[in-house]
Amino acid sequence: MTEAGERKPARVVVADDQTVVREGIVMLLGLLPGLEVVGSAGDGEEAVRLVAELAPDVVLMDLRMPRCDGVEATRRIRSEYPGTQVVVLTTFGDDESLFPALHAGARGYLTKDAGGDEIVRAVQSVLSGEAGLAPSVQRRLLERLSEPAPTPGPVVTEAPDGLTAREAEVLVLIAEGLSNQEIARRLHVSTATVKTHINNLFAKTGLKDRAQAVRYAYAKGLVRPQ
């Protein structure tokens, strides 16, 4: 609290890979009461670094960024720096963007047509321990709760050739015929994260395409004939 008894401004980092958009958001936030922009990042890696350096109260996080996307950055921030909350501020309100972000630990989710007052309310809500969600997001969550629960991903206890457990899970799902989007929904991650896992497992195993990946999964006993 300040000497006048007012709440201190929330310290905010803005993460967005588009320079014009990022600078516009920073300028807008500078005009809003109760917010103080302490840093801005052009990708998820830089966002994580700024959180470690500046310990902001909140990160306003874009999702689709190079090097490290917003979902992975959110997961790392919430795991390594739990004192910092994440509010997604993105162009995309589709399920493929929404649910991986919330599963990664984002407490707020707004689309970029949100007004200044809505951004302030979302930041204040997450700092009070509540969710800061756009009305359209709240409706989608209620709709999702009425849908059947998704089938959990496969459990891989031992992975060959230096694959991580998650890379092996992705390999098994490829062998089951799932697309990248279907794998993302099954594992509650973004499609960009799935592509990263696929690139990594291909590099480790020397595989060139999905057909080879299917044969490899069967040869290594990760998948067995029905």
C-alpha positions in Angstrom: 0.0 0.0 0.0 1.2 3.6 -0.6 1.2 6.3 2.0 -2.2 7.5 0.7 -3.6 4.0 1.3 -3.8 3.1 -2.4 -2.8 -0.2 -3.9 0.6 -0.2 -5.5 0.5 -0.5 -9.3 0.8 -4.1 -10.6 4.2 -4.6 -12.2 3.7 -6.0 -15.7 5.9 -7.5 -18.4 4.5 -7.6 -21.9 5.5 -10.5 -24.2 4.6 -10.3 -28.0 6.8 -11.0 -31.0 5.3 -8.3 -33.2 7.1 -5.1 -32.4 4.4 -2.7 -33.4 1.8 -4.6 -31.4 4.1 -4.9 -28.4 4.9 -1.2 -28.3 1.2 -0.4 -28.7 0.3 -2.6 -25.8 3.0 -1.0 -23.7 1.8 2.5 -24.6 -1.8 1.5 -23.8 -0.9 0.0 -20.4 1.1 3.2 -19.5 -2.2 5.1 -19.7 -4.1 2.7 -17.5 -4.5 3.2 -13.7 -3.0 0.5 -11.4 -0.5 -0.9 -13.9 3.3 -0.3 -14.4 5.1 -1.8 -17.3 8.6 -2.9 -16.1 9.7 -4.8 -19.3 8.8 -6.1 -22.7 9.8 -9.3 -24.5 9.8 -10.4 -28.1 9.5 -14.1 -27.5 8.9 -16.7 -24.7 12.6 -17.2 -23.9 13.0 -13.5 -23.3 9.8 -13.4 -21.2 11.1 -16.1 -18.9 14.4 -14.3 -18.6 12.7 -11.0 -17.7 10.6 -12.7 -15.1 13.7 -14.1 -13.5 15.4 -10.7 -13.6 12.4 -8.4 -12.7 10.0 -10.6 -10.7 6.9 -8.9 -12.1 3.4 -9.5 -10.7 1.9 -10.4 -14.1 3.0 -11.3 -17.6 0.7 -10.3 -20.4 1.6 -13.2 -22.7 1.1 -13.6 -26.5 0.9 -17.3 -27.5 2.4 -17.7 -31.0 6.0 -16.5 -30.7 9.3 -17.9 -32.1 11.9 -19.8 -30.1 9.6 -20.5 -27.2 5.8 -20.1 -27.6 3.5 -18.6 -25.0 2.3 -21.9 -23.7 5.8 -23.3 -22.9 6.8 -19.9 -21.5 3.8 -19.9 -19.3 4.5 -23.4 -18.0 8.1 -22.5 -17.2 7.2 -19.2 -15.5 4.5 -20.9 -13.3 6.8 -23.7 -12.4 10.0 -21.7 -11.7 8.5 -18.4 -10.6 5.1 -19.0 -9.0 4.9 -15.5 -7.6 4.3 -14.2 -11.2 0.9 -14.7 -12.7 0.2 -15.0 -16.4 -2.6 -13.4 -18.4 -2.8 -14.5 -22.0 -3.4 -11.6 -24.5 -3.7 -13.1 -27.9 -5.5 -12.8 -31.2 -6.7 -16.4 -31.0 -9.6 -17.6 -28.9 -9.9 -21.2 -30.4 -9.7 -24.3 -28.3 -6.3 -25.2 -29.6 -4.9 -22.0 -28.1 -7.1 -21.6 -25.0 -6.9 -24.9 -23.3 -3.2 -25.6 -23.5 -2.6 -22.1 -22.1 -4.9 -22.6 -19.2 -3.5 -26.1 -18.6 0.0 -24.6 -18.5 -1.0 -22.3 -15.7 -2.4 -19.1 -17.2 -5.0 -17.6 -14.8 -6.3 -15.1 -17.3 -7.1 -15.2 -21.0 -8.1 -12.2 -23.1 -8.2 -11.6 -26.9 -6.6 -8.5 -28.3 -9.9 -6.8 -28.9 -10.1 -6.4 -25.1 -10.4 -2.8 -23.9 -8.2 -1.2 -21.3 -10.7 -1.6 -18.5 -11.0 -5.3 -19.3 -7.2 -5.7 -19.1 -7.0 -3.9 -15.7 -9.8 -6.1 -14.4 -8.1 -9.3 -15.5 -4.8 -8.3 -13.9 -6.5 -7.3 -10.7 -8.5 -10.6 -10.7 -5.5 -12.9 -11.1 -3.6 -11.0 -8.4 -6.6 -11.5 -6.1 -6.5 -15.3 -6.7 -9.4 -15.3 -9.2 -9.5 -16.0 -12.9 -9.3 -13.1 -15.4 -11.2 -14.5 -18.3 -13.0 -12.8 -21.2 -16.8 -13.6 -21.3 -16.4 -15.6 -24.5 -13.7 -17.7 -22.8 -15.9 -18.3 -19.8 -18.7 -19.6 -22.1 -16.3 -21.9 -23.9 -15.1 -23.3 -20.6 -18.7 -24.1 -19.5 -19.3 -25.8 -22.8 -16.1 -27.8 -22.4 -17.2 -29.0 -19.0 -20.3 -30.6 -20.5 -18.2 -32.5 -23.0 -16.8 -36.0 -22.4 -13.3 -36.1 -20.9 -10.5 -36.6 -23.4 -8.6 -39.9 -23.5 -5.3 -39.5 -21.6 -2.1 -39.7 -23.4 -0.1 -43.0 -23.4 2.2 -43.7 -20.5 5.8 -44.5 -21.6 8.0 -45.8 -18.7 11.2 -46.3 -20.7 12.2 -44.5 -23.9 14.8 -45.6 -26.4 17.7 -43.6 -28.0 17.7 -40.8 -25.5 14.1 -39.8 -26.1 12.4 -38.0 -23.3 9.2 -39.4 -21.9 7.1 -36.7 -23.7 8.9 -37.3 -27.0 8.1 -41.0 -26.7 4.5 -40.2 -25.9 4.3 -38.1 -29.1 5.9 -40.9 -31.1 3.3 -43.4 -29.8 0.5 -41.0 -30.8 2.0 -40.6 -34.2 2.0 -44.4 -34.5 -1.7 -44.4 -33.5 -2.4 -42.2 -36.5 -3.1 -38.9 -34.7 -2.4 -35.6 -36.4 -0.4 -32.8 -34.8 -3.5 -31.0 -33.7 -5.0 -34.2 -32.2 -1.8 -34.9 -30.3 -1.8 -31.3 -29.0 -5.4 -31.7 -27.7 -4.6 -35.1 -26.2 -1.5 -33.8 -24.3 -2.9 -30.4 -23.6 -0.1 -28.6 -25.3 0.1 -26.3 -28.4 0.7 -27.6 -31.9 4.0 -25.6 -31.9 5.1 -27.6 -28.9 4.2 -30.9 -30.6 6.2 -29.9 -33.7 9.2 -29.2 -31.5 8.9 -32.6 -29.9 8.6 -34.2 -33.3 11.7 -32.4 -34.6 13.7 -33.4 -31.5 12.7 -37.1 -31.7 13.4 -37.2 -35.5 16.9 -35.7 -34.8 17.6 -38.2 -32.1 16.5 -41.3 -34.0 17.4 -40.3 -37.5 13.8 -40.6 -38.7 12.8 -38.7 -41.8 9.0 -38.9 -41.9 5.9 -40.2 -40.0 5.9 -43.5 -41.9 9.4 -44.3 -40.6 8.3 -43.1 -37.1 5.4 -45.6 -37.1 7.8 -48.5 -38.1 10.3 -47.3 -35.4 7.6 -47.2 -32.7 6.6 -50.8 -33.5 10.2 -52.0 -33.8 11.1 -50.6 -30.4 8.1 -52.1 -28.7 6.5 -48.7 -27.9 3.4 -49.8 -29.8 2.2 -53.4 -30.2 0.0 -54.9 -32.9 -3.6 -55.1 -31.9 
